[in-house]
Amino acid sequence: MRIRSVRRVILGETSALAMALLLVLAGGCRSGGESGPLTFGLIADCQFANKPAAGTRFYSYSWLKLINSIEEFNRREVSFAIQLGDLIDGDAANFELILPLFNRAAFPFYGVIGNHDFDVEDELKPGLPARLGTGRGYYAFSKRSWRFIVLNGNELSFNSAAEGALRKETEEMFSLLTERKRASAAKWNGGIGGKQFDFLKAELERAEKAGQKIIVFCHFPVLPAAAHNLWNDQEVVSLLERYPGMKAYFSGHNHEGDYSVKNGIHYVTFKGMVETRDTNAAALITLTEHRITIHGLGRETSRGLDIR
């Protein structure tokens, strides 16, 4: 693909994913009624690329896996869906091939920014989250009695376009983690900056005052402790635990998946779609008053999470 053509997708024109988010923000999402279960779809680490497989990662196969996931979500009439980051791998041209698939959805998609989404030319990195429909990369929205908070774990990052104060914050945080020999001190991870941390705190406060239950989405896990975690994972966990309405934290990045529960909060890391040639990985999430039910599709694990 020519770079000029790619620029039309992620620099000049509104992408399918961005259009889906705009529909959401305008209230274009199916509500499924004001009572009863709320169901949404979820995918993680599509990491599509038009290139040969490497090890267990079958990059080009994610194209068909994403189509199959969207079709399944359509059949289940989900209220919305979310992709947890790493939509592409290795080249901005891959956006042009994968983004049109979102036009097949009969529901809106919310986006999360992953580290591999910045595997593009340096001149294309500034403003990339906004061009993919995620604004500054972090935002929040409500559905019925639930508040959903999306974080940008690449705000502090060596791979993104962090400049000025954010660049300084990136270098200082990474230096401290390296000094402390933290497992997550790797340059392919990232963190959230001070302003975003304040945003998270404000959204948690707002949801608590409104009596809403809360789910946080981020590309990077925060529990259990692992090499794939958000740089400031401990600080985020400490903040989340102050709010009784906080019920779950959903992430990707670790393609093997993981799970932990601590002080009543469920931390679920979803398996990467890009892994394996023939088996998909996606999930349908159903929310009720006292339970979060994860119906795993393909390799994804099914779980029942008590939130009383």
N, C-alpha and C positions, 0 to 999 in steps of 0.2 A: 504494500500500500504506500502511496506517495504521502509525504509529510503534509503537503498542502491539503490533501483530502482529510487527513486526520485532524488538522487544525479546524476544519469546518465542524467536526464532531465535538471536540473538547475545548475549542476556543471560540468559534464563531456561532454555532447553532446550539439550541437547547436540546440536550440529549433526551432519549426516551426515559432514562432514570430520573433526570431532572424534571421532566414533564410529569412523571408519576408523583414525585414529591410535591410539585406545585398543586396538583389535584388534591392531594391529601390536605395541604395547608389551606386550600380553598373549601374544604369540607366535602370533597367529592368521593369520600370513602364509604363503602357500604357499611352500615352500622350493625346490621343483623338484628335490629330491634334494641330496645332499651333494657331488656331483661334476658335472663338465660345465659348460657355459656358464650364466651367471646373466643373465637378461634382465629389464629393468624399463622402464616407460613414463615419458615426460616431456612436460610441456607448460609453456609460459611465456606470461605476459601474456594471459590470457583476457580480462581487463578488460571483463567483461560488464556491460552497462547497458541498461535498457529505455528507450532514447532513440534518436533518429535518428543516422545516421552523420555524422561530422565529418572531412572530408578523406579520408585513407586508412583511418580507423578505423571499422569497422562493428561497433559495440558489441553490438547485439542478435543479430547472426549468430553470436557466440561460443557462444550457448546450444546451437545445433545442432552446431557444431564440437566442443564438449566431448562431446556425446553420441556423435558419430562416433568420436572419439578413444578414449573408454572402450570402445565396442564393439570397436574394433580391438585394444585391449589385452586385452580378454576373449578374443578369438579367438586371440591369440598366447600366452595363458596366462602373462602376465607374473607375476613373483613379487611385485612391488609397482609403484607409480607415484609420481611426485612432481610437484607443480605448483610452479613457481618464483616465485610471488608475483604480485600484481596480479590477484586473482581477479575483482574488481569495479571499477567506476569511478563515482564521483560521488554515490552515495546508498546508505545502509545497506539500503534496501528491496531492492536487487539481491541481497543475500545470500540473502534468502528465496526468490528465484526460481532461483538457481543452485545452492545447496547441496544440494537434494534430488536433483540429477542424480548425485551421488556414490553414491547407493544402487544405481545400476545396475551398479557395479563388482563383479566377482567377486574382487577383490584389494583390499588396503588402499592408501590414498593417504597419502603424507607431505606436509605443507604447509610452505611457506616464506612469510614475511610480506613483502609488497611495499609500496611507498609509497602506491599507490592504494587499498590495503586500509584505509587510515585516512581515506578520503574519506567519513567518517560524521560525525554530530553529535558535538560535543565531549564530551558526557556519555557517549557510547558508546565512546570511545577507550580509557580505562583498562581494562587487562586484556583487550583485544581478542585478542591472540595466544593467550592461554589459552582463550578462548571458542571460538576456531577450531581448537582441538585441538593447538596447538603449544607449550603451556606458556608459558615466558617468551620464546619465539620462537627459541631456540637449544637444540639437543639433538644426540644422536648415537645411532647404532644399528649393529649388525653383521649381516652376512649372509655366512656361510662365511668366506672369507679376506679379506673386505673390510670396512673401517670407513667409514661414511658420516657426515659431520659437516655439520649444518645451522646456518647462521649467520643472525642477525637484523640485517640491515643498516639497519634503521630504529630500532635502539635509541637512537642519537643522531640526532635528527630534529626538524625544526620542525613537521612534520605529525602526528607521533604524540603520545602523552601524556607525553613525557619531562618529569620533574619533579625537583626537588631537585638531587642531585649529577649526575644524568644531564643535566638541563637546563643546568647550569653547564658540564659537559663538552662538550655540544653547541655552546654559544655560543663556548667557547674554541677548539674545533677549527675551527669555521667561520671565526672571525676570523683564525686563523693561515693557513688555506687561502686566504682572500681576500687577505691581506697578501702571500702568496707567488704570487698570481695563478694558482693552479692551475685547470685547465680544469674540474675536477669541483666547484668551489666554487659550487654551485647549491643552492638550498633544497629542490629536489625530489629531491635525493640524500640520503644518510645515511651513518652510520658505526657502528662497533661500539665499545662502551665498554671501559674497562680490565678490568672483571671478566670480560666476555665474551672479551676477548683472552686472559686467563689460562685461561679454559675451553678455548679453541681450542688453546693450547699444551699443556695437560694431556691433551687428547684425542689430539693428534698424538703425544705421548710414549707414551701408553697403546697406541696402535695400533702404533707402532714396536717397542715391547717385545714385543708379541704377534706380530710378524711379519706384520701385516696391510697390505694395500695400501689407499690412502686416496683417497676422492673428497670434495671439499667442495662444498656447495651454498649459494648465496646469491643474493638477488634482484639485487644490484649486481655488475657486472664489476669486476675488478681489473687486468686486462691485455687488450689493449694500452691504453696511456694514452689516455683519452677523456673527453668531457664527462659521460658517463653513469656514471662509475666511483664506487665506494665512496670516501668521503672519505679514509679511511686505507688506501687501496689499496697504497701502497708498503710500508707497515709489514707488512701481511698477506702480501704476496709474499715479503718478506724472511724472515718466519717460516716460511712453507711450504717455502722452499728449503733449510731445514736438515734436512729429513726425507726420506731416500731412498724411503720408502714412499709419499710423496705423488705421485699420478699425474695427477689432473685436478681442475679447478675449473670447475663448471658454474653459469651465471648466466643471467638474462634482462635486463629493463629496457630494453636497447637493441633496439628492435623489428626493426632491420635484421639483427641477428645479427653475430657477429664470431668471430675465432679467432686465437690466438697460442700459440706454444710457447716456453718459456724454461727452460733448465737441466733438461730432462727432464719438465717439468710442462706439461700441455695445458690451455689456458684457452679454454673454448668458451662463447660467448654465443649462446643459442638465440633464434630469431625469434619475434616476438609473434603469438599466435593472432588477436588482434583486427584485425590488418592484412589488408586486402583483403576483398572481399565473398564470393567463392565458393571461395577456396582455403584449406585448413586449414594449420596448422603444428604439428607434434608430432614425437616421435621415439621409436624403440625403441632401447634401449642394451643391448648384449650384452658381458659381461665374461668374458674368458678369462685365462689365466696371463700371456700376453704382449701382449694386444691389447684395446683398447676399440673396438668397432664401433658407430657411430652410423648407424642406418637412418632417414633422414629421411622423414617423411610430409608430403605436400603441398609447401609452400614450403621446408621445412627441408632443409638440406644434409646429405648422407650423407658420413661420414668414417671412415677407418680410422686409429686412433691407436696407434702402437707404444709399449709401456710397458716394454720390456725394459731 
